[in-house]
């Protein structure tokens, strides 16, 4: 997810939370979104942005995640920035990588797993 517009909308929707240096969670996957809604998610990024916006406004419960962020996966070189549903954060990369995410996931996160990729650890941008 590369759109600044979706990032601004998402930032306006959730309360501010200062995050650690690294975050763990799930990224919205353009290809999976396209597949779920029967279009080419890589060729139509604005349509993906609209669907993510709709998911954030109507499907995802605020109690299901800690924050929303834009970042890059720590296990990939020069990977593009992605839009992240943050479930955990820490300043210590190793501790965060070893710590499991809470089980079970919140019901609203479970509902959208078909369009998410992860869990992964990311370095937030900004």
C-alpha positions as CSV (number, residue, x, y, z in Angstrom):
1,X,0.0,0.0,0.0
2,X,1.8,3.1,-1.2
3,X,-0.9,5.7,-1.1
4,X,-0.4,8.7,1.2
5,X,-4.1,9.4,1.0
6,X,-5.0,6.1,2.7
7,X,-2.2,6.7,5.3
8,X,-3.7,10.1,6.1
9,X,-7.2,8.7,6.3
10,X,-6.1,5.9,8.6
11,X,-4.1,8.2,10.8
12,X,-7.2,10.4,11.2
13,X,-9.3,7.4,12.2
14,X,-7.2,5.9,15.1
15,X,-5.9,7.5,18.2
16,X,-2.2,8.3,18.3
17,X,0.1,5.8,19.8
18,X,3.9,6.1,20.0
19,X,5.3,2.9,18.6
20,X,8.6,1.2,19.4
21,X,11.4,1.1,16.8
22,X,10.0,-2.1,15.4
23,X,6.4,-3.4,15.0
24,X,4.9,-6.8,14.4
25,X,1.6,-7.4,12.6
26,X,0.0,-8.0,9.2
27,X,0.3,-6.0,6.0
28,X,-2.5,-5.4,3.6
29,X,-1.6,-7.3,0.4
30,X,-2.6,-5.7,-2.9
31,X,-2.6,-9.0,-4.8
32,X,-4.8,-10.7,-2.2
33,X,-7.2,-7.8,-2.1
34,X,-7.4,-7.9,-5.9
35,X,-8.0,-11.7,-5.9
36,X,-10.7,-11.4,-3.2
37,X,-12.5,-8.7,-5.2
38,X,-11.7,-10.1,-8.6
39,X,-9.4,-7.5,-10.1
40,X,-5.7,-7.0,-10.6
41,X,-4.6,-5.4,-7.3
42,X,-1.1,-4.6,-8.6
43,X,-2.5,-2.7,-11.7
44,X,-5.2,-0.8,-9.8
45,X,-3.7,0.6,-6.6
46,X,-6.3,3.3,-6.2
47,X,-9.0,0.6,-6.1
48,X,-7.0,-1.3,-3.5
49,X,-6.8,1.9,-1.5
50,X,-10.5,2.3,-1.6
51,X,-11.1,-1.2,-0.4
52,X,-8.6,-0.8,2.5
53,X,-10.3,2.4,3.4
54,X,-13.7,0.6,3.4
55,X,-12.3,-2.3,5.5
56,X,-10.9,0.2,8.1
57,X,-14.2,2.1,8.3
58,X,-16.6,-0.8,8.4
59,X,-15.0,-4.2,9.1
60,X,-12.1,-3.7,11.4
61,X,-12.8,-3.1,15.1
62,X,-10.4,-0.6,16.9
63,X,-9.9,-3.1,19.7
64,X,-8.4,-5.6,17.2
65,X,-5.1,-3.9,16.8
66,X,-2.7,-1.5,18.5
67,X,-2.1,1.0,15.6
68,X,-1.8,1.4,11.9
69,X,1.5,2.2,10.4
70,X,3.5,2.3,7.1
71,X,6.8,0.5,7.1
72,X,9.2,-2.0,5.5
73,X,9.8,-5.6,6.4
74,X,13.0,-6.1,8.3
75,X,13.7,-9.4,6.6
76,X,13.7,-8.0,3.0
77,X,16.2,-5.7,1.4
78,X,14.8,-2.6,-0.4
79,X,11.2,-3.8,-0.1
80,X,8.5,-1.3,-0.9
81,X,6.6,0.3,2.0
82,X,3.4,-1.4,3.1
83,X,0.4,-0.5,5.2
84,X,0.5,-2.4,8.5
85,X,-2.0,-3.5,11.0
86,X,0.2,-3.4,14.1
87,X,-0.4,-5.9,16.9
88,X,2.8,-5.5,18.9
89,X,5.8,-3.3,19.1
90,X,9.2,-3.1,20.8
91,X,12.5,-1.2,20.6
92,X,14.3,-4.6,20.8
93,X,14.1,-6.4,17.4
94,X,15.1,-9.8,18.7
95,X,12.6,-9.7,21.6
96,X,9.8,-8.7,19.2
97,X,10.7,-11.4,16.7
98,X,10.7,-14.1,19.4
99,X,7.5,-13.0,21.1
100,X,4.4,-14.6,19.8
101,X,1.3,-12.6,18.8
102,X,-1.7,-12.9,21.1
103,X,-3.9,-15.9,20.4
104,X,-6.6,-15.9,19.3
105,X,-6.6,-12.9,17.0
106,X,-9.4,-10.5,17.5
107,X,-12.5,-11.6,15.5
108,X,-12.4,-8.5,13.2
109,X,-8.8,-9.3,12.2
110,X,-9.7,-13.0,11.6
111,X,-12.5,-11.7,9.2
112,X,-10.0,-10.0,6.9
113,X,-7.1,-12.5,7.0
114,X,-7.7,-13.4,3.3
115,X,-6.4,-9.9,2.4
116,X,-3.5,-9.8,4.9
117,X,0.0,-11.1,4.7
118,X,2.0,-12.0,7.8
119,X,2.7,-11.9,10.6
120,X,6.0,-10.1,9.9
121,X,8.2,-7.6,11.7
122,X,8.5,-4.1,10.2
123,X,10.4,-0.9,10.7
124,X,7.9,1.9,10.6
125,X,8.6,4.9,8.4
126,X,8.4,8.3,9.9
